[in-house]
Amino acid sequence: MTRLWDNSEYISDNALTVNISRLRTKLAEMGYADAIETRKKQGYVLI
């Protein structure tokens, strides 16, 4: 997450979760409901 938002502003840990949730919703509307997989202690994977 630090590399994604490489700036001095504070980004809460919840920001990534919210954005992934929104992206999943958009992808599901387009027929790609299972396009993002969550991997514990690793992050997210596009399938």
C-alpha positions in Angstrom: 0.0 0.0 0.0 2.9 2.4 0.8 4.2 2.0 -2.8 0.8 2.6 -4.3 0.3 5.9 -2.5 3.9 7.1 -2.4 3.3 10.5 -0.9 3.4 12.2 2.5 -0.4 12.2 3.0 -1.8 9.8 5.6 -3.8 7.0 4.0 -5.7 4.8 6.4 -5.5 1.0 6.1 -9.2 1.0 5.4 -8.7 3.0 2.1 -7.4 0.0 0.2 -10.2 -2.2 1.5 -12.8 0.3 0.4 -11.3 0.8 -3.0 -11.1 -3.0 -3.6 -14.7 -3.3 -2.6 -15.8 -0.6 -5.0 -13.7 -2.2 -7.8 -15.3 -5.6 -7.1 -18.7 -4.1 -7.4 -17.9 -2.5 -10.7 -16.4 -5.7 -12.1 -19.4 -7.8 -10.9 -21.7 -5.4 -12.8 -19.6 -6.2 -15.9 -19.9 -10.0 -15.3 -16.5 -10.5 -13.6 -17.7 -11.2 -10.1 -14.7 -13.4 -9.1 -12.0 -11.3 -10.8 -10.2 -10.3 -7.6 -9.0 -12.9 -5.1 -7.9 -12.0 -1.6 -4.8 -13.8 -0.3 -4.2 -13.6 3.4 -0.9 -11.9 4.3 -0.2 -11.4 0.6 -2.8 -9.0 -0.8 -5.0 -9.2 -3.8 -4.7 -11.1 -7.1 -6.5 -10.4 -10.4 -7.6 -13.7 -11.9 
